[in-house]
Amino acid sequence: MENKWNAVSENPAVRHPPRNEGDAQELSPSDTLALPSHVAGSGRLDRLVDRARDYARSAASENTRKAYAKDWAHFTRWCRMKGAQPLPPAPEMIGLYLTDLATPTGAAPPLSVASIERRLSGLAWHYAQRGFKLDRKDRHIAPVLAGIKRKHARPPVQKEAVLAEDILAMVASLPFDLHGLRDRAILLLGYAGGLRRSEIVNLDVHKDDTPDSGGWIEIFDKGALLTLNAKTGWREVEIGRGSQKPTCPVHALEQWLHFAQIDFGPVFVRISRDGKRASETRLNDKHVARLIKRTVLAAGLRAELPEKERLALFSGHSLRAGLASSAEIDERYVQQHLGHATAEMTRRYQRRRDRFRVNMTKAAGL
């Protein structure tokens, strides 16, 4: 018998999928890992299977898995409404599904090209977990997606950058209690480091403090060194000390760690209801987004706009875009600091910059 590690392929219910809503259930890659049917189980092998499942779960971030689960649920619901089955994959139906996302016949608004591509990625991922392969180059899928891009592609909607003067006003709006110390450190560290919100909350005090660590910090006289297991792999981020303590990210971090009495585990944690004690529970990355929106309102940024529009302008990425837009240094250093593979990606984050610093026309002799 062929040695297969995909339990889905051994399951008759998957080879002949049931025609019910069970097809829409969320499936993790760890669900598909099991011993080959002809191998007798043992304690040691079972432990290896459990470890393999842990690795499989780590292959995609929690946010990505949640997004893919929503994509699959939406697609299976669409199939049910059209009288079709989601399994096995039918390129013809998927092509029609993409078409309906771009030009819906009902009241639902059309999705952006980026969202449609993400939906397709979610479907491909879920099919792979079920032992199927979705050929995205199939003639019923690739030309349809190419046509959608050509007709409906728009420049990406970018969140507004939090600039230097903005972050100062936002930090000034925070109190000096335990909540304020923590949130001040989050804003200043996220801004100076150009960090994603997940990178902020996944920091630990030391290496290997927790199983779900996304990196750790080291504090020196001249600044702090962050070692991050980031979206693009491991990287180091140097955050130097500021010109004055009230706005120095390293000082804010030290103050938070000291008064919260944190010397092990997650750096940024929840605080007890009475506001007097830091817990051991790591903050969710959504706290960073909510913090930015709350302090944007408190600082009076873009006060000429209605509150709903002001809140829609800013997100967790506003800190990252703010550093890229405010740092008046060579673009190469900004690119390295943000961990971007290309200068073009860095430029997408720069909401303001000297676009004609390099004059290629004059350099070419004209």
GUSE-547265 format. One record per residue (C-alpha): residue number from 1; residue in three letters; x negated, y, z negated. Coordinates in steps of 0.5 Angstrom, whole numbers, plus 500, padded with zeros to 3 digits. Each point is the difference from the previous one (the first is absolute). Layout:
! GUSE-547265
+-----+-----+------+-------+-----+
|   k |   r | east | north |  up |
+-----+-----+------+-------+-----+
| NUM | ala |    X |     Y |   Z |
...
+-----+-----+------+-------+-----+
END
This chain:
! GUSE-547265
+-----+-----+------+-------+-----+
|   k |   r | east | north |  up |
+-----+-----+------+-------+-----+
|   1 | met |  500 |   500 | 500 |
|   2 | glu |  498 |   507 | 502 |
|   3 | asn |  497 |   504 | 494 |
|   4 | lys |  504 |   506 | 499 |
|   5 | trp |  500 |   505 | 494 |
|   6 | asn |  506 |   503 | 502 |
|   7 | ala |  506 |   497 | 496 |
|   8 | val |  505 |   503 | 505 |
|   9 | ser |  498 |   496 | 506 |
|  10 | glu |  502 |   494 | 495 |
|  11 | asn |  507 |   502 | 498 |
|  12 | pro |  505 |   498 | 505 |
|  13 | ala |  504 |   506 | 498 |
|  14 | val |  495 |   504 | 503 |
|  15 | arg |  500 |   496 | 506 |
|  16 | his |  507 |   500 | 501 |
|  17 | pro |  502 |   507 | 496 |
|  18 | pro |  507 |   500 | 497 |
|  19 | arg |  505 |   505 | 503 |
|  20 | asn |  501 |   504 | 494 |
|  21 | glu |  497 |   506 | 496 |
|  22 | gly |  495 |   496 | 497 |
|  23 | asp |  496 |   502 | 506 |
|  24 | ala |  499 |   507 | 497 |
|  25 | gln |  497 |   498 | 493 |
|  26 | glu |  494 |   503 | 499 |
|  27 | leu |  494 |   496 | 501 |
|  28 | ser |  493 |   500 | 497 |
|  29 | pro |  494 |   497 | 503 |
|  30 | ser |  499 |   497 | 494 |
|  31 | asp |  506 |   496 | 501 |
|  32 | thr |  497 |   497 | 506 |
|  33 | leu |  494 |   497 | 497 |
|  34 | ala |  500 |   493 | 497 |
|  35 | leu |  496 |   493 | 500 |
|  36 | pro |  500 |   496 | 507 |
|  37 | ser |  506 |   495 | 499 |
|  38 | his |  495 |   494 | 501 |
|  39 | val |  495 |   503 | 494 |
|  40 | ala |  502 |   497 | 493 |
|  41 | gly |  501 |   506 | 495 |
|  42 | ser |  495 |   501 | 494 |
|  43 | gly |  499 |   505 | 495 |
|  44 | arg |  494 |   503 | 504 |
|  45 | leu |  503 |   500 | 506 |
|  46 | asp |  506 |   503 | 497 |
|  47 | arg |  496 |   506 | 497 |
|  48 | leu |  497 |   501 | 507 |
|  49 | val |  507 |   501 | 503 |
|  50 | asp |  502 |   505 | 495 |
|  51 | arg |  493 |   504 | 501 |
|  52 | ala |  501 |   499 | 508 |
|  53 | arg |  507 |   503 | 498 |
|  54 | asp |  497 |   506 | 496 |
|  55 | tyr |  496 |   502 | 506 |
|  56 | ala |  505 |   499 | 505 |
|  57 | arg |  504 |   505 | 496 |
|  58 | ser |  494 |   505 | 500 |
|  59 | ala |  500 |   500 | 507 |
|  60 | ala |  505 |   506 | 501 |
|  61 | ser |  501 |   505 | 495 |
|  62 | glu |  507 |   500 | 496 |
|  63 | asn |  503 |   506 | 503 |
|  64 | thr |  498 |   497 | 507 |
|  65 | arg |  504 |   493 | 498 |
|  66 | lys |  506 |   504 | 498 |
|  67 | ala |  500 |   504 | 506 |
|  68 | tyr |  500 |   494 | 504 |
|  69 | ala |  505 |   496 | 496 |
|  70 | lys |  505 |   506 | 501 |
|  71 | asp |  498 |   500 | 508 |
|  72 | trp |  502 |   492 | 500 |
|  73 | ala |  506 |   501 | 496 |
|  74 | his |  502 |   506 | 505 |
|  75 | phe |  499 |   495 | 506 |
|  76 | thr |  503 |   494 | 497 |
|  77 | arg |  506 |   505 | 499 |
|  78 | trp |  500 |   502 | 507 |
|  79 | cys |  500 |   493 | 503 |
|  80 | arg |  506 |   498 | 496 |
|  81 | met |  504 |   506 | 502 |
|  82 | lys |  498 |   498 | 507 |
|  83 | gly |  502 |   493 | 499 |
|  84 | ala |  492 |   498 | 501 |
|  85 | gln |  495 |   496 | 496 |
|  86 | pro |  494 |   503 | 497 |
|  87 | leu |  496 |   493 | 501 |
|  88 | pro |  497 |   498 | 504 |
|  89 | pro |  497 |   507 | 503 |
|  90 | ala |  504 |   502 | 506 |
|  91 | pro |  496 |   505 | 504 |
|  92 | glu |  506 |   502 | 504 |
|  93 | met |  504 |   502 | 494 |
|  94 | ile |  494 |   503 | 497 |
|  95 | gly |  499 |   505 | 506 |
|  96 | leu |  508 |   501 | 499 |
|  97 | tyr |  499 |   502 | 493 |
|  98 | leu |  494 |   505 | 501 |
|  99 | thr |  505 |   503 | 505 |
| 100 | asp |  505 |   501 | 495 |
| 101 | leu |  495 |   503 | 495 |
| 102 | ala |  498 |   505 | 505 |
| 103 | thr |  507 |   501 | 503 |
| 104 | pro |  505 |   498 | 495 |
| 105 | thr |  507 |   499 | 502 |
| 106 | gly |  503 |   501 | 493 |
| 107 | ala |  500 |   506 | 495 |
| 108 | ala |  493 |   498 | 498 |
| 109 | pro |  494 |   505 | 502 |
| 110 | pro |  495 |   498 | 505 |
| 111 | leu |  493 |   498 | 497 |
| 112 | ser |  494 |   503 | 501 |
| 113 | val |  495 |   496 | 505 |
| 114 | ala |  495 |   499 | 494 |
| 115 | ser |  506 |   497 | 496 |
| 116 | ile |  502 |   495 | 506 |
| 117 | glu |  493 |   498 | 500 |
| 118 | arg |  500 |   499 | 493 |
| 119 | arg |  506 |   496 | 500 |
| 120 | leu |  497 |   495 | 506 |
| 121 | ser |  494 |   499 | 495 |
| 122 | gly |  505 |   498 | 495 |
| 123 | leu |  503 |   495 | 504 |
| 124 | ala |  494 |   497 | 503 |
| 125 | trp |  497 |   500 | 492 |
| 126 | his |  506 |   496 | 498 |
| 127 | tyr |  500 |   495 | 506 |
| 128 | ala |  493 |   498 | 499 |
| 129 | gln |  502 |   499 | 492 |
| 130 | arg |  505 |   495 | 503 |
| 131 | gly |  496 |   496 | 505 |
| 132 | phe |  502 |   504 | 506 |
| 133 | lys |  496 |   505 | 505 |
| 134 | leu |  503 |   506 | 503 |
| 135 | asp |  496 |   502 | 506 |
| 136 | arg |  501 |   507 | 500 |
| 137 | lys |  497 |   500 | 507 |
| 138 | asp |  506 |   497 | 503 |
| 139 | arg |  503 |   503 | 506 |
| 140 | his |  507 |   501 | 496 |
| 141 | ile |  496 |   504 | 494 |
| 142 | ala |  494 |   503 | 503 |
| 143 | pro |  503 |   504 | 506 |
| 144 | val |  506 |   502 | 495 |
| 145 | leu |  495 |   503 | 495 |
| 146 | ala |  496 |   504 | 505 |
| 147 | gly |  506 |   503 | 503 |
| 148 | ile |  503 |   502 | 493 |
| 149 | lys |  493 |   503 | 499 |
| 150 | arg |  500 |   504 | 506 |
| 151 | lys |  507 |   503 | 500 |
| 152 | his |  501 |   501 | 492 |
| 153 | ala |  493 |   501 | 497 |
| 154 | arg |  499 |   506 | 496 |
| 155 | pro |  494 |   503 | 497 |
| 156 | pro |  500 |   498 | 493 |
| 157 | val |  503 |   504 | 494 |
| 158 | gln |  495 |   501 | 495 |
| 159 | lys |  501 |   502 | 493 |
| 160 | glu |  498 |   507 | 498 |
| 161 | ala |  493 |   500 | 497 |
| 162 | val |  499 |   502 | 492 |
| 163 | leu |  494 |   506 | 501 |
| 164 | ala |  495 |   502 | 495 |
| 165 | glu |  505 |   506 | 498 |
| 166 | asp |  506 |   495 | 499 |
| 167 | ile |  496 |   495 | 496 |
| 168 | leu |  498 |   505 | 495 |
| 169 | ala |  507 |   503 | 499 |
| 170 | met |  503 |   492 | 500 |
| 171 | val |  495 |   499 | 494 |
| 172 | ala |  501 |   506 | 497 |
| 173 | ser |  508 |   498 | 499 |
| 174 | leu |  498 |   494 | 496 |
| 175 | pro |  500 |   500 | 492 |
| 176 | phe |  494 |   498 | 496 |
| 177 | asp |  504 |   494 | 497 |
| 178 | leu |  498 |   493 | 501 |
| 179 | his |  504 |   500 | 507 |
| 180 | gly |  497 |   506 | 502 |
| 181 | leu |  493 |   498 | 499 |
| 182 | arg |  502 |   493 | 504 |
| 183 | asp |  503 |   504 | 506 |
| 184 | arg |  495 |   505 | 500 |
| 185 | ala |  495 |   495 | 501 |
| 186 | ile |  504 |   496 | 505 |
| 187 | leu |  501 |   507 | 504 |
| 188 | leu |  493 |   502 | 500 |
| 189 | leu |  496 |   493 | 501 |
| 190 | gly |  505 |   499 | 506 |
| 191 | tyr |  499 |   507 | 503 |
| 192 | ala |  492 |   500 | 499 |
| 193 | gly |  499 |   492 | 502 |
| 194 | gly |  505 |   501 | 506 |
| 195 | leu |  503 |   494 | 497 |
| 196 | arg |  507 |   496 | 502 |
| 197 | arg |  505 |   499 | 494 |
| 198 | ser |  499 |   493 | 500 |
| 199 | glu |  492 |   501 | 499 |
| 200 | ile |  501 |   505 | 494 |
| 201 | val |  505 |   495 | 496 |
| 202 | asn |  496 |   494 | 502 |
| 203 | leu |  494 |   502 | 497 |
| 204 | asp |  497 |   497 | 493 |
| 205 | val |  495 |   502 | 495 |
| 206 | his |  495 |   495 | 502 |
| 207 | lys |  499 |   494 | 505 |
| 208 | asp |  504 |   494 | 499 |
| 209 | asp |  504 |   503 | 495 |
| 210 | thr |  507 |   497 | 503 |
| 211 | pro |  501 |   495 | 505 |
| 212 | asp |  504 |   506 | 504 |
| 213 | ser |  495 |   505 | 500 |
| 214 | gly |  499 |   504 | 506 |
| 215 | gly |  493 |   503 | 498 |
| 216 | trp |  496 |   503 | 494 |
| 217 | ile |  497 |   506 | 498 |
| 218 | glu |  493 |   502 | 497 |
| 219 | ile |  499 |   507 | 497 |
| 220 | phe |  493 |   504 | 500 |
| 221 | asp |  498 |   507 | 498 |
| 222 | lys |  501 |   502 | 507 |
| 223 | gly |  506 |   497 | 502 |
| 224 | ala |  504 |   494 | 501 |
| 225 | leu |  499 |   494 | 504 |
| 226 | leu |  507 |   496 | 503 |
| 227 | thr |  499 |   493 | 503 |
| 228 | leu |  506 |   499 | 503 |
| 229 | asn |  503 |   493 | 504 |
| 230 | ala |  504 |   505 | 505 |
| 231 | lys |  504 |   499 | 506 |
| 232 | thr |  494 |   499 | 504 |
| 233 | gly |  496 |   496 | 495 |
| 234 | trp |  495 |   502 | 495 |
| 235 | arg |  497 |   507 | 499 |
| 236 | glu |  497 |   505 | 495 |
| 237 | val |  503 |   507 | 499 |
| 238 | glu |  495 |   505 | 497 |
| 239 | ile |  504 |   505 | 496 |
| 240 | gly |  496 |   506 | 497 |
| 241 | arg |  501 |   504 | 494 |
| 242 | gly |  504 |   507 | 502 |
| 243 | ser |  497 |   507 | 499 |
| 244 | gln |  505 |   500 | 493 |
| 245 | lys |  503 |   495 | 495 |
| 246 | pro |  507 |   502 | 501 |
| 247 | thr |  500 |   498 | 507 |
| 248 | cys |  495 |   495 | 500 |
| 249 | pro |  502 |   493 | 502 |
| 250 | val |  495 |   496 | 496 |
| 251 | his |  501 |   504 | 494 |
| 252 | ala |  508 |   499 | 501 |
| 253 | leu |  498 |   493 | 500 |
| 254 | glu |  496 |   500 | 494 |
| 255 | gln |  505 |   503 | 496 |
| 256 | trp |  505 |   495 | 502 |
| 257 | leu |  496 |   494 | 498 |
| 258 | his |  498 |   503 | 494 |
| 259 | phe |  507 |   503 | 497 |
| 260 | ala |  503 |   494 | 503 |
| 261 | gln |  495 |   495 | 497 |
| 262 | ile |  499 |   496 | 506 |
| 263 | asp |  494 |   496 | 500 |
| 264 | phe |  502 |   494 | 504 |
| 265 | gly |  505 |   498 | 506 |
| 266 | pro |  504 |   505 | 504 |
| 267 | val |  498 |   507 | 500 |
| 268 | phe |  507 |   503 | 501 |
| 269 | val |  505 |   497 | 496 |
| 270 | arg |  507 |   501 | 497 |
| 271 | ile |  501 |   504 | 494 |
| 272 | ser |  505 |   498 | 494 |
| 273 | arg |  507 |   504 | 499 |
| 274 | asp |  497 |   504 | 495 |
| 275 | gly |  495 |   503 | 504 |
| 276 | lys |  494 |   498 | 495 |
| 277 | arg |  497 |   493 | 502 |
| 278 | ala |  498 |   498 | 507 |
| 279 | ser |  502 |   493 | 502 |
| 280 | glu |  497 |   494 | 503 |
| 281 | thr |  504 |   500 | 506 |
| 282 | arg |  497 |   503 | 507 |
| 283 | leu |  504 |   505 | 503 |
| 284 | asn |  504 |   499 | 507 |
| 285 | asp |  497 |   504 | 506 |
| 286 | lys |  507 |   503 | 500 |
| 287 | his |  498 |   504 | 494 |
| 288 | val |  495 |   504 | 504 |
| 289 | ala |  505 |   502 | 506 |
| 290 | arg |  505 |   502 | 494 |
| 291 | leu |  495 |   504 | 497 |
| 292 | ile |  498 |   504 | 506 |
| 293 | lys |  507 |   502 | 502 |
| 294 | arg |  502 |   502 | 492 |
| 295 | thr |  494 |   504 | 500 |
| 296 | val |  501 |   503 | 507 |
| 297 | leu |  506 |   503 | 497 |
| 298 | ala |  498 |   502 | 494 |
| 299 | ala |  494 |   504 | 503 |
| 300 | gly |  505 |   503 | 505 |
| 301 | leu |  497 |   498 | 506 |
| 302 | arg |  503 |   501 | 506 |
| 303 | ala |  506 |   504 | 496 |
| 304 | glu |  503 |   503 | 506 |
| 305 | leu |  503 |   493 | 502 |
| 306 | pro |  506 |   497 | 497 |
| 307 | glu |  497 |   495 | 495 |
| 308 | lys |  502 |   493 | 504 |
| 309 | glu |  496 |   503 | 506 |
| 310 | arg |  494 |   502 | 495 |
| 311 | leu |  500 |   493 | 497 |
| 312 | ala |  500 |   497 | 507 |
| 313 | leu |  494 |   503 | 502 |
| 314 | phe |  496 |   497 | 495 |
| 315 | ser |  498 |   493 | 498 |
| 316 | gly |  494 |   496 | 497 |
| 317 | his |  496 |   501 | 507 |
| 318 | ser |  500 |   507 | 498 |
| 319 | leu |  494 |   500 | 496 |
| 320 | arg |  496 |   496 | 505 |
| 321 | ala |  502 |   505 | 505 |
| 322 | gly |  499 |   506 | 496 |
| 323 | leu |  492 |   498 | 499 |
| 324 | ala |  499 |   499 | 507 |
| 325 | ser |  503 |   507 | 502 |
| 326 | ser |  497 |   503 | 494 |
| 327 | ala |  493 |   497 | 500 |
| 328 | glu |  495 |   505 | 504 |
| 329 | ile |  495 |   496 | 501 |
| 330 | asp |  497 |   496 | 506 |
| 331 | glu |  506 |   495 | 503 |
| 332 | arg |  496 |   494 | 499 |
| 333 | tyr |  499 |   501 | 493 |
| 334 | val |  508 |   500 | 499 |
| 335 | gln |  501 |   494 | 505 |
| 336 | gln |  495 |   496 | 495 |
| 337 | his |  503 |   503 | 494 |
| 338 | leu |  507 |   497 | 502 |
| 339 | gly |  498 |   494 | 503 |
| 340 | his |  502 |   501 | 507 |
| 341 | ala |  497 |   496 | 506 |
| 342 | thr |  501 |   505 | 505 |
| 343 | ala |  499 |   508 | 500 |
| 344 | glu |  507 |   500 | 504 |
| 345 | met |  503 |   497 | 494 |
| 346 | thr |  497 |   505 | 495 |
| 347 | arg |  503 |   506 | 505 |
| 348 | arg |  507 |   497 | 499 |
| 349 | tyr |  499 |   502 | 493 |
| 350 | gln |  497 |   507 | 501 |
| 351 | arg |  506 |   505 | 500 |
| 352 | arg |  496 |   506 | 500 |
| 353 | arg |  493 |   500 | 503 |
| 354 | asp |  495 |   504 | 505 |
| 355 | arg |  502 |   496 | 506 |
| 356 | phe |  495 |   504 | 505 |
| 357 | arg |  494 |   500 | 495 |
| 358 | val |  497 |   496 | 506 |
| 359 | asn |  501 |   503 | 506 |
| 360 | met |  499 |   495 | 506 |
| 361 | thr |  502 |   505 | 505 |
| 362 | lys |  494 |   504 | 499 |
| 363 | ala |  495 |   494 | 498 |
| 364 | ala |  502 |   498 | 507 |
| 365 | gly |  497 |   506 | 503 |
| 366 | leu |  507 |   504 | 501 |
+-----+-----+------+-------+-----+
END
